[in-house]
Amino acid sequence: MPLTMLSRFLHPDPRIRRELVDLLYTSLPQVFAIGVTSVTGAVALAVMSGDTGYAVISIFIFITATARIISLFRYKSRAAQFTDADVIRWERLYGAGASAFGLSLGMLSYRALQLDDAPGAWIAFGLSMSFCVGMVSRAAIRPWIILTTAAVLLTPTILAGLLRPELAYKLGAVMLVFFWMTLREASKHLSAAFVERLEAKHRLARQATHDFLTGLPNRAAFLQALAETQGDFAIIAIDLDGFKPVNDRHGHHAGDDLLRQVAERLSSCVGEGGLAARFGGDEFMMLKPVAAGAGGRDEALALARQAIRDLSMPFLLTDIPVRIGASAGILVSTGTAAAGKTSQLLEQVDRALYTAKRAGGGRWNWSEEETASNVRQAETAALVTS
């Protein structure tokens, strides 16, 4: 199935999409059981009847069953490195493997009906139904897989039934069509209920790590990201200048709108690879890896100046232009921020920030750790108007 066709079946959230595909690839017990059972049944039919068709189908069943089992192990060993595009490809691979295996079982039923082999038809039909039940229990989380696989599985049996002269076989073929329709509805409902649970779980997880107003990561998420950051990195503490008068004059709704716009500008400013977070009120933090040495200091300074410049531009609050400003504290650190070190880093950058605030706002300040005694400050009016 081309990616453009598959895209309408994909969940829009990559995290949920990955979790759904991860669940597909935990189906080793079911895949192994139906694979062994199907190979055993097909080989038994080939040996008992001596039919070449049964033998060829047995080989096909063995190949597809083995390929599915191998793919399950390969996914498990590589999943941690997969990109979102890789996850989509492996979902398609699972669907292709399931459909190929379903086709092989369908051909077994077709051959049994073609030979008028009643015991063979009974065995093949039992294997097909077992496969369907296993698919519903796992692959129903991705409805397109079970619908495609069931269609491929049942089509040869339906065709063989319609080609038989007896009315009972024709009626049985029609009943299989209704069976597929039942599978369709069951898989849709199961999938919808399961996806809703996943979405609720992710919403709760997001609420624990993100600010409800701006959508930015909160303090807990920032501290987690800081603890996981390695190498040289910059921390920029941002505090808005003149936010309270705007909030008092235009109301809390306007203040909330202003904070959301500030969040958007900071997210754009920090760019890919960086993180902007809201610590509460009108306090924000930015975290970004930087180059080692003087180059990293230059990057951190450029980021702080850009943030101050961006936040000095007018905001529109219900078509009313409003200007505020911002002050920044800057810190560049090297190495992993261990649990005991994160609080020290935040204290240092906070001190630098409030030194800039006391100096009149619209300024940036290096942390005491880096400057020892002399604090470097940026232009005020010249920076805002440049």
C-alpha positions, 0 to 999 in steps of 0.5 A: 500500500503506497504511503499516500494511501496509507496516510489517511489511516495513520494517527496524526500523533507520532508518539501514539502511532509508534505505540500502536506499531510497538503493540503490533510487534509484541504479537510473537506468541500469536504469530508463532502459534498460528505459524507452527499450526498452519505449517503442520496442518498444510504439511499433513495435508500434502503428505496424506494426499500426495498433492503437489498443490498442497506441497507448494502451498505448504512451502509458501506458508512456511516462508511467510510464517518464518518471515513474520517471526524474523520481522518481529525480532528485527523490530524489537532489536532496532525499534529504539533507533527508528524515526517516525518514517521508519515506524510507518514503513514497519507498519506497512511491513507488518500489514504486508506480512500478515496479508501474505500469510493470509493469502497462503491460508486462503489458497490452502482452502481454495485447493481443498475445495478445488479437490473436493477434499472435505477433511482438507477444507475443514482443516484449512477453514479452521486454520483461517478462523484461528488466524482471524481470531488472533488478528482481531486480538492484536491487529485490530488496533490498526483496522486497515491491516485486519481488513486487508488481511481478512479480505486476502484470506477469505477471497480464495475461499469465497471464489472456490465456494462460488465455483462449486455447483452445490448451493450450500457452498455458494451460500457459505461464500456469501456468508463469508462476505458478511463475516468480513463485514462483521470483522470490519465493524468489530475492528473499527470499534476495538481500534477506536476504543483503544486509541481513545485510551492511548490519547487520554493517557498521553493527554494526562502525561502532557498535562504533567509536563506542559504548561496548560496555558501556553503549551510550553514544557513546564519546570519539571520538563525543563529540569528533566531536559536539563539533566539529560543534556550533555556537552556545552549548553546555554541556559537563558532565563527570561522575565517580561518587563511591563507585563503586569501593567498590561494585565491590569489594564486589559484584563487577565484574558488579554494577559493570557493571550499575551503569554501565549504569543510570548511562548510562540516567539520564544519557541521560534527563537530557540529553534530546532534542538532547543527548548523553551519552557514556562516556569510560571507567571511571566518567567520563561527559560530557554535551553540550547546546546552550543559549541565549545569555548568562545563560540558557545558564548557567542551563540548564547549571547546571540540567542539572548539578544534575539529573544529580547529583540523579539519580545520588544516587538508589538503584540496584538491583543484583540487588535490593540497593539501592546509593547512590553520588554524582556530581561535575560540572564545567560549561563553557559555550562559544560558537561551533564547537569547532574541532579545536584547541579541543576538547582545551582545552575538555575540559581546562577542564571536567576541571579544574572536575570534579576541583576538585569531587571534591577538595572532597568530591564531590557538588558541581558546579564552573564551569570556570576559563575562566568563573570566573577566580578564584572557583569557584561550588559547589553544595549538597552534602548539601542538594542530595542530599536535596532 
